[in-house]
């Protein structure tokens, strides 16, 4: 099912972004929720 495959892809993508957020939170993330773009940008900058 196409919808189910898309949901799995988004879920996996979000898990990876959460992992990146944890990795960079120890160094320079301010407290509070940051969006996906900020997480990706800060990951690239490091």
C-alpha distances in whole Angstrom, upper triangle without the diagonal:
4,6,5,6,9,10,11,12,15,16,17,19,20,21,23,25,26,27,29,30,32,34,35,36,39,41,40,38,40,39,36,33,32,29,27,29,32,30,29,33,35,33,34,37,38
4,5,5,6,9,10,11,12,14,15,16,18,20,21,23,24,26,27,29,31,32,33,34,37,39,38,36,38,37,34,31,30,26,24,26,29,28,27,30,32,31,31,35,36
4,5,5,6,9,10,11,12,14,15,17,18,20,21,22,25,26,27,29,31,32,32,36,37,36,34,35,34,32,28,27,24,22,24,27,26,25,29,31,30,31,34,35
4,5,5,6,9,10,10,12,14,15,17,19,20,21,23,25,26,27,29,31,31,34,36,36,33,35,34,31,27,27,24,22,25,27,26,25,29,31,29,30,34,34
4,5,5,6,9,10,11,12,14,15,17,18,20,21,23,24,26,27,29,30,33,34,34,32,34,33,31,27,26,24,21,23,26,24,23,27,29,27,28,31,32
4,5,5,6,9,10,10,12,14,15,16,18,20,21,22,24,26,27,28,31,32,32,30,31,31,28,25,24,20,18,20,23,22,21,24,26,25,26,29,30
4,5,5,6,9,10,11,12,14,15,16,18,20,21,23,25,26,26,29,31,31,28,30,29,26,23,22,19,17,20,22,21,21,24,26,24,26,29,30
4,5,5,6,9,10,11,12,14,15,17,19,20,21,23,25,26,28,30,30,28,30,29,27,23,22,20,18,20,23,21,20,24,25,23,25,28,29
4,5,5,6,9,10,11,12,14,16,17,18,20,21,23,24,27,28,28,26,28,28,26,22,21,18,15,18,20,18,17,21,23,21,22,25,26
4,5,5,6,9,10,10,12,14,15,16,18,20,21,22,25,26,26,23,25,25,22,19,18,15,12,15,18,16,15,19,21,19,21,24,25
4,5,5,6,9,10,11,12,14,15,17,19,20,21,24,25,25,23,25,24,22,18,18,15,13,16,18,16,16,20,21,20,21,25,25
4,5,5,6,9,10,11,13,14,16,17,19,20,22,24,24,22,25,24,22,19,18,16,14,16,18,16,15,19,20,18,20,23,23
4,5,5,6,9,10,11,12,14,16,17,18,21,22,22,20,22,22,21,17,16,13,10,13,15,13,12,15,17,15,16,20,20
4,5,5,6,9,10,10,12,14,15,16,19,21,20,18,20,19,17,14,13,11,9,12,14,11,12,15,16,15,17,20,20
4,5,5,6,9,10,11,13,15,15,18,20,20,18,20,20,18,15,15,13,11,14,15,12,13,17,17,15,17,20,20
4,5,5,6,9,10,11,13,14,16,18,18,17,20,20,19,16,15,13,10,13,14,11,10,14,14,12,14,17,17
4,5,5,6,9,10,11,12,15,16,16,14,16,17,16,13,11,10,7,10,10,7,8,11,11,10,12,15,15
4,5,5,6,9,10,10,13,15,15,13,15,15,14,11,10,10,9,12,12,9,10,14,13,12,15,17,16
4,5,5,6,9,10,12,14,15,13,16,16,16,14,13,13,11,14,14,10,11,14,13,11,14,16,15
4,5,5,6,8,11,12,12,11,14,15,15,13,12,12,10,11,11,7,8,11,9,7,10,12,11
4,5,5,6,9,10,10,8,11,12,11,10,9,10,9,11,9,6,8,11,9,8,12,13,12
4,6,5,7,10,11,9,12,12,12,12,11,13,12,15,13,10,12,14,12,11,14,15,14
4,6,6,8,10,10,13,14,15,14,13,15,14,15,13,10,11,13,10,9,12,13,11
4,5,5,6,6,10,12,13,13,11,13,13,13,11,8,10,11,7,7,10,10,8
4,5,6,5,8,8,10,11,10,13,13,14,12,9,12,13,10,10,14,13,12
4,6,7,10,11,13,14,14,17,17,18,15,13,15,16,12,12,15,15,12
4,6,9,11,14,15,14,17,17,17,14,12,14,14,10,11,14,12,10
4,6,9,12,13,12,15,15,15,12,11,13,12,9,10,13,11,10
4,6,9,9,8,11,13,13,10,9,12,12,8,10,14,12,12
4,6,9,9,12,14,15,11,11,15,14,11,14,17,15,15
4,7,9,12,15,16,13,13,17,17,14,16,19,19,18
4,6,10,13,15,12,12,16,16,15,17,20,20,20
4,7,10,12,10,10,14,15,14,15,18,19,19
4,7,8,6,7,10,11,11,13,15,16,16
4,6,5,6,9,10,11,13,15,16,17
4,5,5,6,9,10,11,12,14,16
4,5,5,6,9,10,11,12,14
4,5,5,6,8,10,10,12
4,6,5,6,9,10,11
4,6,5,6,9,10
4,5,5,6,9
4,5,5,6
4,5,5
4,5
4
